[in-house]
Amino acid sequence: MISPVTEGLVVQAAREWAARKNKSDAAAVANAEETMVALKAKLDAEEYGHALEKLYREYNES
């Protein structure tokens, strides 16, 4: 896994997931961005970093 995982990498992973699943790129990106905004609002920096790693992994493994 790439370390540290950034918001940009999560968006890229969401786009790649959408392409693999034949889903809307725009919807996947919007979903990823909304998720990151919600996580950032409720987690401290360290927890947010771990949450980004998990989100990145989920997009890549599904």
N, C-alpha and C positions, 0 to 999 in steps of 0.2 A: 504494500500500500504506500501511496505517496504521503510523505509527512512533511510539514503539516498540511492537512486538508483545508483548502480555502473555499469560500463561497463560490468562487469561479469554477473550481473543480467540481463542486456539487452540481452546479448548473450544467456543466459539460456532461457529467454522468447522467443527468436527467435527460439531456438531449439524446445521448447515445441509447439510453433505455427506451425512449420514445421511438427511435428508429428501429431498434430490435423488435419492439412490440407492435410496430405499425400504428402508433398512437400520435396524437397531435403534439408537435414540438412545442408550440406556444403554450398549450395547456400544461405540459410537463414542466416547463420552465416556470410558469406562473405558480404551479403547485409547490415546486421546490423553493421558490422565493418566499411565498407565503409561510411555508413551514419554517424557513430560516428566520424570518422576522419574528414569528411567534416564539421560537426557541430563544432567540437573542434577548427578547423582552423578559423572559423569566429565568434565565440561567446566568451564572457568573461566567467569566471568560474561560476558565478551565473546563467547566461543564459544557459550555457551548462548543469548545473545540472537540470534545469527545462526541457530542451530538452530531457535529458535522462529519466526523469520521464514520459514525454509524449510518448516517443518511447516505453518504458516499458509498459505503459498502452495500447497503440495501439496493441502491440503483444498479450497482455493478453485478450483484449476485442474483438479481431477479430477471 
